[in-house]
């Protein structure tokens, strides 16, 4: 039968030598991270007088008794120094918040369970339920631990060398940009710094995460970067989101960030900044898919297939233009897929499509899209020259009241006390 002990039970236990001589008290447990495997106990931090010293796990004869028995009386009294990949369970994890990957939320680690396995003692499970104190010898309400598998969480250790051992993403690779943005908005400064360090390893993901942030959180986190670092993030964001982000920066930082943007992105951003942010022009995306009316359905679907840099939401319709930019119709992706592959676009398109001018108020745009059940609406000038496109997700972000967006999310299903992740699913989800 496996031997199990909780960290809270171990802490402050006395250590005794082989002959029963008192050596000191347990101050912390050191584990080594092993990627997707359970962390392995490598040693102990022992308080000997006023000094914290390292004791390798090989010197421990019995780890889970009322006293921790050692194999000898000799202890190296050199001060403990953390090495790469080492995590201190008490200092780094116990009482700190970790990321519940399934629920994409920050929860506090109230206890950890250590289990002896053939390869040694490992951190096996984690308790996220607060422990209630006893009153006059009785429990003040339920205090049973709620153990869940360690692999269901991603720790925020705040130790750069340990983060390198976990890999660039760890279990955060399973989360979507919106989930990561929610975590950043709930995180304190130290926690957000570590999450941002993780997503920074993938510049495209970092840009997607910043696009999902609420404006105040976005501005706060961008303010901690240099002008060039801000420009690197905004250079990968959609131009409309980048323009909004620059408008929210302090006045003295806007021009330096603009100057540091790539030339193409800077041109798009300056164009959008020329419109009122609450108008169709201020909300539109400039990257759109257009095709001439005599293109075949097969050719147009090929254009859709190749448009990997365009916002996916903007690809629900193809805009039919004459003379390069004059809008004469639209064709939905569904209509194209269902049409004869050899048909010409002008045979499939909707003529006189719903469109708006750049100074149209966003609420009027929202009403039009609702009335006509549109996922996108093109923005044109007075000569019907197409300027950009507005997608339904951009409209929703603009018109949904602020207090609705900040409300508490719907509760997730309760996890079982002995939950263990599906290993087959983890093998797929955690790769990368």
C-alpha angles and dihedrals in degrees: 000000000000117000112230133186133169122233092235089058093050101048116102093010113146121250119218131189126239090273093048096260114152111247105173142284132289110258102171144348120238119213132181118225115234105188109248094357124089115277111261121225107242101175149313137270105227125196107225107178104309094335129094110215134180121249117187115227089239088071092058115095097180122015106178107048130101085267124035105232121209131208093235144009094246119101125177104237097199110124115265116257121187117239130206113292095016120129126191108220096204099039099037107029115015110090091004127109121257130188116260096212098196093052096032093227140117116253131174123250106229096173142353130218122221120202130189113233133170091272093048139271113334137182099254109169142008131218116218098177117098115244114239120218124244118252116207090338095310129104114257096226125317114337102166111136118251102217120197131176115275090228090066090071141059113212121222100216101163092218114122096205091051091049090056091057092050089058128241096296111007109184092339087085086082093062127091122230091256090054091050090048090053090051091051091051091053096041127097120233096273093046094046091049091057094045090050091049088056098049091043087073087073108046093192091052090047090055091048091051093051089050089057096049122104110253096252093049091045092052092046094052095042090051089066091061129078120254091258092048090051090050091051090056095042091047089066096042125091108276094241092053091045091052091052091048092052092048088055094052120097111275094248092057101047100080096044090051091047090050090052095052120103109266096249094049092044091056092051093046094049090049092053093044087061090069129072107265090228093054132084090254092055092049102043127105114230097208107086137158115241133173136179119255094247094058114113123241089247091054093048093049087052089056090051091049092051096046095093095145095056123095105267091225089059092056095069087093136031117217115224113215136182122208090015101290113024109110115228102158150340133233123199120227089240091055090050094050091049095045129091107276091229096050118113120245092243088062092055103036129098110240122219093022123196108268138162138215119244093251093054111124114250092236089058089049089052091052092050092050090048095047093049098034092238127170092192136017125197122232115220139174124239090279092053091251105155114241104172146314135259119215126208093244090059091050092049092051089053103044102037107100116254093239090055092054091050097048120116113273121246112278118262122232114275115262120234116252091239095039116160120184121247101261094204091054092045091053088061101034097046098048113107 
